[in-house]
């Protein structure tokens, strides 16, 4: 009993903090309450729930050889110390998602997002990562697609692979859109991000020939270059010659990014991708740690309301009511299907002992949820007037400080035009109006927090551009790496119809697949950039739906595996989160397709516009008949995409139920694990 | 380097998928003493290609 006492105390602290966050109204709540509530919930969940899953559901066996032991080759399969592997796994799963979703979700107030992140990660997100790691670890580190094929059949595996490719396309488009939103009309930001390309190439040459393999050294050099670029960027932006040269409209940036993606993803990896990954990984970890320390030192009060009127829908940053749309807006951080690809990637090939699986699979996801909590805190310590000025589309609040202040004040968040102008000036930008996408909002918050700790108000502009650079850097890495991964997925898929398309001796299939992949995400990026409602409004929910659907697929695989292991009585561990994700994603997908509210439903929106076009009217925000046609076309594409995702998930529900029923009829386990005897003998 | 710094270095290298050459050499000596080993630079390049070539599913969102 005595060993439980510290945990009981942590649970009590967490419960107190959570009730302060949930119950306080009227007076300002300190942000640390949210942090304390989250951290204590995570500690208790890891100590008890992860252990319960490890002991009872999975029955982990530390004596059983992992793939790293059984197939040790010193290269792909290497038994790795668990602290080192935790770093590897966390760096692979933590991306831009947990920083963006919570910022967007703050439009409903800080409370709904906080509760969903905490409950979601404990019961769904961390369980998913942990289960997939377990399943892959028992099968030589096979990938998600192969696992589904092994346990649920060939057709289910192919459908899942196709779904994963579509999700990749949407992720790349939405990430690229965030970069466009952050860098448009911002010569300072554009210069610093552009400077990373020659910098990374220098680093690539250095690690290739000058001092091969010296990653630490070259990263320090790179970091020095980055800081110089941020400092120097201010004078570039102010220069009458160079300022305009680095100022781009969103559409120009969109084409620059598409061109960049096409070229970068066929360059040798050591030249640009690998060195920039070193920079972005270390910068990301450093910035996350600094943000945590900054929040603790500053202990800022939350200025956003606990719950805003937008829980009923009608919010400016994204449309729809709390259920189901909050649960797809915060995907990464609460539960992220994409992690299933990582947990069945390199990590299961490196894990040294089954006893390490809880801290890696469950623990690293809790850490990502903590990052999401910090992003939510960041958005919530800003003046809500500033928050809504930055996150409302120009179609709603206009493009100058006076109109924005009037519109946002009318929403119920009073703000003076002077404050909007002053905030833009503080962070060294021309304007902060309608900078949707989450990254700029988070950057303003980080500038607030960092400048409180280091440098004071004079450093705000530096820290703002530091934050933008850090987000843009790892998004660009993701775009580049994702295009390469998408290319191989596509080659696998096309090879099903055209044998020989996987041929790696001829460069042609590779180029064709790369081109198709860039064209696919480029299409959605262009659509988002030219979307009069700001793009994020349209694309983020589609991304959220697709990511949560992948999570549902991974959890369905886990459920099928538990049935096939004859552990039906523990299958609720995965069935409960599966059910919740299916309810959220299927209803969100359904609403996005068929809602009568044109702000939510793609088809209703298209019908509105085509009806108006039929009588020759031009509806705002379109300015011509051609723009009307384009909006209608885009709506229909988005609707088709939602339909595809729904079909993928519905068919996998069918395969899961079939696999579970077959497993129940069998009188012994049918899961296709590497047998324990074999795993022990070799 | 002290033990703590060495460990930080290992973690940082693992975050970007850089290989531990010592571990590779130990593995080769123990299991394949008859086979030729890659040099540190060859191993680094091989692992870089394996990590970033795109067959590992890319980065997360």
Interface residues (C-beta under 8 A of the other chain):
Chain A: X72 X73 X74 X75 X76 X78 X80 X81 X83 X84 X85 X86 X87 X88 X90 X91 X92 X93 X94 X95 X96 X97 X143 X168 X171 X175 X208 X212 X213 X215 X216 X265 X269 X270 X273 X274 X277 X278 X281 X282 X285 X332 X336 X338 X339 X341 X342 X345 X346 X474 X477 X478 X481 X482 X483 X484 X485 X486 X487 X488 X543 X547
Chain B: X7 X9 X10 X11 X12 X13 X14 X15 X16 X17 X18 X19 X20 X23 X24 X25 X26 X27 X28 X31 X40 X41 X43 X44 X45 X46 X47 X48 X49 X50 X51 X52 X53 X54 X55 X56 X57 X58 X59 X60 X61
